[in-house]
Amino acid sequence: MAFKSQIPEDRELLKPPVLTEDFTVSDTWRVLRIQSEIVTGFDELAHIGKAVAVFGSARTPENHPITN
């Protein structure tokens, strides 16, 4: 019979995470990097004046009701 840990499972889950030497690979830092990219994108777009973006399909004929 294998020896089981004396620590209850819920206590094991509540232990703080083991810190690694490179903490910048954690989920928290990943979220912060993504947030930084979003902020940078909005900063770049802030300098663009009024504009129009057109989306369509090359497969839709010109006389189709959806294009009117």
Residue frames as a rotation matrix with the C-alpha (Angstrom) as fourth column:
MET 1
0.580 0.815 0.000 0.00
0.815 -0.580 0.000 0.00
0.000 0.000 -1.000 0.00
ALA 2
-0.206 -0.653 0.729 1.36
0.624 -0.662 -0.416 3.42
0.754 0.369 0.543 -1.00
PHE 3
-0.419 -0.022 -0.908 1.89
0.832 -0.411 -0.374 6.10
-0.364 -0.912 0.191 1.64
LYS 4
0.309 0.595 0.742 -0.49
0.762 -0.622 0.181 9.05
0.570 0.509 -0.645 1.27
SER 5
-0.638 -0.506 0.581 0.35
0.156 -0.823 -0.546 12.59
0.754 -0.258 0.604 2.26
GLN 6
-0.470 0.429 -0.772 -0.95
0.878 0.138 -0.458 13.60
-0.090 -0.893 -0.442 5.69
ILE 7
-0.852 0.163 -0.497 -1.87
-0.133 -0.987 -0.096 17.06
-0.506 -0.016 0.862 4.35
PRO 8
0.061 0.947 0.316 -5.54
0.436 0.259 -0.862 17.25
-0.898 0.190 -0.397 3.37
GLU 9
-0.192 -0.130 0.973 -6.15
0.979 0.048 0.200 17.89
-0.072 0.990 0.118 -0.32
ASP 10
0.759 0.530 0.379 -7.74
0.561 -0.827 0.034 21.32
0.331 0.186 -0.925 0.25
ARG 11
0.725 -0.576 -0.378 -4.69
0.014 -0.536 0.844 22.45
-0.689 -0.617 -0.380 2.26
GLU 12
-0.195 -0.806 0.559 -2.44
0.671 0.306 0.675 21.29
-0.715 0.507 0.481 -0.56
LEU 13
0.117 0.341 0.933 -4.41
0.950 -0.313 -0.004 23.44
0.290 0.886 -0.361 -3.01
LEU 14
0.948 0.318 0.012 -4.15
0.294 -0.889 0.351 26.49
0.123 -0.330 -0.936 -0.75
LYS 15
0.221 -0.943 -0.250 -0.37
0.696 -0.027 0.718 26.43
-0.683 -0.333 0.650 -0.67
PRO 16
0.516 -0.101 -0.850 1.23
-0.437 -0.885 -0.160 29.46
-0.737 0.454 -0.501 -2.35
PRO 17
0.988 -0.155 -0.027 2.69
0.048 0.461 -0.886 28.75
0.150 0.874 0.463 -5.79
VAL 18
0.357 -0.933 -0.043 6.33
0.659 0.219 0.719 27.85
-0.662 -0.285 0.693 -5.99
LEU 19
0.790 -0.112 -0.602 8.17
-0.358 -0.883 -0.305 30.85
-0.497 0.456 -0.738 -7.38
THR 20
0.597 -0.631 0.496 10.51
0.796 0.542 -0.269 30.15
-0.099 0.555 0.826 -10.23
GLU 21
-0.319 -0.831 -0.455 13.55
0.678 -0.535 0.504 32.20
-0.663 -0.148 0.734 -11.00
ASP 22
-0.990 0.013 0.140 11.94
0.101 -0.628 0.772 33.69
0.098 0.778 0.620 -14.14
PHE 23
-0.485 0.852 -0.199 8.59
0.417 0.025 -0.909 35.02
-0.769 -0.523 -0.367 -12.93
THR 24
-0.439 0.300 -0.847 7.93
-0.643 -0.764 0.062 36.79
-0.628 0.572 0.528 -16.25
VAL 25
-0.864 0.175 -0.472 6.60
-0.283 0.607 0.743 33.56
0.416 0.776 -0.475 -17.78
SER 26
-0.792 0.609 -0.039 3.67
0.352 0.403 -0.845 33.37
-0.499 -0.683 -0.534 -15.36
ASP 27
-0.154 0.849 0.505 0.05
0.976 0.051 0.212 33.83
0.154 0.526 -0.836 -16.43
THR 28
0.523 0.343 -0.780 -0.06
0.577 -0.816 0.028 37.21
-0.627 -0.465 -0.625 -14.70
TRP 29
-0.317 -0.734 -0.601 2.82
-0.083 -0.610 0.788 38.55
-0.945 0.300 0.132 -16.79
ARG 30
-0.769 0.116 0.629 1.27
0.624 0.346 0.700 37.08
-0.136 0.931 -0.338 -19.94
VAL 31
0.317 0.948 0.017 -1.93
0.946 -0.315 -0.077 39.03
-0.067 0.041 -0.997 -19.24
LEU 32
0.408 -0.224 -0.885 0.09
0.207 -0.922 0.329 42.20
-0.889 -0.317 -0.330 -18.63
ARG 33
-0.727 -0.686 0.016 1.95
0.131 -0.116 0.984 41.77
-0.674 0.718 0.175 -21.93
ILE 34
-0.429 0.665 0.612 -1.34
0.895 0.217 0.391 41.31
0.127 0.715 -0.688 -23.79
GLN 35
0.569 0.638 -0.518 -2.78
0.730 -0.683 -0.039 44.38
-0.379 -0.356 -0.854 -22.05
SER 36
-0.096 -0.710 -0.697 0.31
0.076 -0.704 0.706 46.34
-0.992 0.015 0.122 -23.07
GLU 37
-0.854 -0.188 0.485 -0.20
0.462 0.154 0.873 45.36
-0.238 0.970 -0.045 -26.71
ILE 38
0.095 0.966 0.239 -3.83
0.989 -0.119 0.088 46.51
0.113 0.228 -0.967 -26.57
VAL 39
0.543 0.050 -0.838 -2.83
0.402 -0.892 0.207 49.87
-0.737 -0.449 -0.505 -25.07
THR 40
-0.541 -0.808 -0.233 -0.12
0.090 -0.331 0.939 50.30
-0.836 0.487 0.252 -27.72
GLY 41
-0.620 0.383 0.685 -2.65
0.784 0.274 0.556 49.52
0.025 0.882 -0.470 -30.46
PHE 42
0.501 0.854 -0.137 -5.13
0.862 -0.506 -0.002 52.09
-0.071 -0.117 -0.991 -29.15
ASP 43
0.204 -0.520 -0.830 -2.34
0.189 -0.811 0.554 54.67
-0.961 -0.269 -0.067 -28.86
GLU 44
-0.819 -0.524 0.234 -1.43
0.286 -0.020 0.958 54.10
-0.497 0.852 0.167 -32.52
LEU 45
-0.347 0.776 0.527 -5.07
0.902 0.123 0.413 54.27
0.255 0.619 -0.743 -33.64
ALA 46
0.273 0.474 -0.837 -5.70
0.742 -0.657 -0.130 57.48
-0.612 -0.586 -0.531 -31.66
HIS 47
-0.442 -0.562 -0.699 -3.71
-0.001 -0.779 0.627 59.48
-0.897 0.278 0.344 -34.23
ILE 48
-0.842 0.233 0.487 -5.91
0.534 0.236 0.812 58.39
0.074 0.943 -0.323 -37.14
GLY 49
-0.796 0.588 -0.140 -8.64
-0.558 -0.804 -0.205 60.85
-0.233 -0.085 0.969 -38.01
LYS 50
0.191 0.947 0.258 -12.13
-0.555 0.321 -0.767 59.98
-0.810 0.003 0.587 -39.11
ALA 51
-0.767 -0.458 -0.450 -12.09
-0.635 0.440 0.635 57.01
-0.093 0.772 -0.628 -41.44
VAL 52
0.453 0.891 0.006 -14.32
-0.856 0.437 -0.276 54.39
-0.249 0.120 0.961 -42.99
ALA 53
-0.736 -0.587 0.337 -13.62
-0.469 0.801 0.373 50.68
-0.488 0.116 -0.865 -43.19
VAL 54
0.226 0.792 -0.568 -15.39
-0.974 0.181 -0.135 48.68
-0.005 0.583 0.812 -45.87
PHE 55
-0.674 -0.333 0.659 -15.86
-0.372 0.924 0.086 44.96
-0.638 -0.187 -0.747 -45.53
GLY 56
0.334 0.809 -0.484 -17.42
-0.891 0.103 -0.442 42.87
-0.307 0.579 0.755 -48.22
SER 57
0.114 -0.232 0.966 -17.22
0.066 0.972 0.226 39.72
-0.991 0.038 0.126 -50.21
ALA 58
-0.637 -0.408 -0.654 -15.76
-0.626 -0.221 0.748 39.25
-0.450 0.886 -0.115 -53.66
ARG 59
-0.934 0.299 0.195 -18.31
0.351 0.868 0.352 36.47
-0.064 0.397 -0.915 -54.17
THR 60
-0.083 0.946 -0.314 -21.36
0.556 -0.218 -0.803 38.72
-0.827 -0.241 -0.507 -53.74
PRO 61
-0.235 0.034 0.971 -22.65
0.949 -0.207 0.237 40.08
0.209 0.978 0.016 -57.06
GLU 62
-0.974 -0.213 0.072 -22.94
0.202 -0.970 -0.135 43.86
0.099 -0.117 0.988 -57.42
ASN 63
-0.478 0.862 0.171 -26.72
-0.503 -0.428 0.751 43.72
0.720 0.273 0.638 -57.90
HIS 64
-0.402 0.304 -0.864 -27.34
0.648 0.761 -0.034 41.58
0.647 -0.573 -0.503 -54.81
PRO 65
0.557 0.748 0.361 -29.81
0.268 -0.573 0.774 43.19
0.786 -0.334 -0.520 -52.33
ILE 66
0.668 -0.310 -0.676 -27.29
0.720 0.044 0.692 43.07
-0.185 -0.950 0.252 -49.49
THR 67
-0.415 -0.905 0.091 -24.93
0.894 -0.388 0.224 45.40
-0.168 0.175 0.970 -51.38
ASN 68
-0.214 0.422 0.881 -27.55
0.476 -0.742 0.471 48.12
0.853 0.521 -0.042 -51.85
